Amino acid sequence: MDDDEGLLLSIKATLISSGLPEPTLYRQPPRNGASAVAPLPLVLLDLMMPHLGGMEVLRRVKEEFPEVDCVIVSR
C-alpha cells in the first residue's frame, strides 16, 4: 500500500473530509517504534512492510497504546 502514492493521497483526503485531523504518513515503521503513534487516534497499517512486519507493529502498538484504533490495509 505504501508504494502507491495515489492510494495514500486518496486515503488521506478521505480521512480529512470525514473530519479527522490530517494524518501523518509513515512509509516505514518509525525508528522509535510504536511510541510514535502515541498521540494518534487511528493507525492505518500495511501488513507488507520492509524490516518490521505489520503484525509486529500492530502487536507493539496495542501493547503500548491499547486505546489506539488500528485498521489493517493490505493488497
C-alpha positions in Angstrom: 0.0 0.0 0.0 2.7 2.5 0.9 4.3 2.3 -2.5 1.1 3.6 -4.2 1.2 7.3 -3.8 -2.3 7.8 -5.3 -3.8 5.4 -2.9 -2.1 7.1 0.1 -3.3 10.5 -1.0 -6.9 9.2 -1.6 -7.0 7.7 1.9 -5.6 10.9 3.4 -8.2 13.0 1.6 -11.0 10.7 2.7 -9.9 10.9 6.4 -9.7 14.7 6.3 -13.1 15.0 4.6 -14.5 12.8 7.3 -13.5 15.3 9.9 -10.4 13.6 11.2 -7.2 15.6 11.6 -4.6 15.5 8.8 -2.9 12.2 9.1 0.9 11.6 9.4 2.1 9.2 6.8 5.0 6.9 7.6 6.5 5.0 4.6 8.3 2.7 7.0 7.7 1.9 10.7 9.1 4.8 12.8 12.5 4.1 14.1 11.4 4.7 17.7 8.7 2.0 17.3 5.1 2.2 18.5 5.8 5.2 20.7 5.5 7.4 17.5 1.8 6.6 17.4 1.0 7.7 21.0 -0.9 10.9 20.1 -2.7 9.3 17.2 -6.4 8.2 17.4 -6.1 5.8 14.4 -3.4 3.8 12.7 -3.8 2.5 9.2 -1.3 -0.3 8.9 0.0 -2.2 5.9 0.9 -5.8 6.6 3.7 -5.9 4.0 6.4 -3.5 5.2 10.2 -3.7 4.9 12.2 -4.6 8.0 9.4 -4.9 10.5 6.2 -6.7 9.6 2.8 -5.1 10.0 1.6 -7.7 12.6 4.7 -6.9 14.7 3.9 -3.2 14.5 0.3 -3.9 15.4 1.3 -6.0 18.4 3.6 -3.3 19.7 1.0 -0.5 19.2 -1.7 -2.5 21.0 0.7 -3.4 23.9 1.8 0.2 24.4 -1.4 2.0 23.4 -4.5 -0.2 23.7 -6.8 2.8 23.2 -5.4 3.5 19.7 -7.6 2.0 16.9 -5.8 0.1 14.2 -7.0 -0.7 10.7 -5.0 -3.2 8.7 -5.0 -2.5 4.9 -3.2 -4.7 2.5 -3.4 -6.0 -1.0 
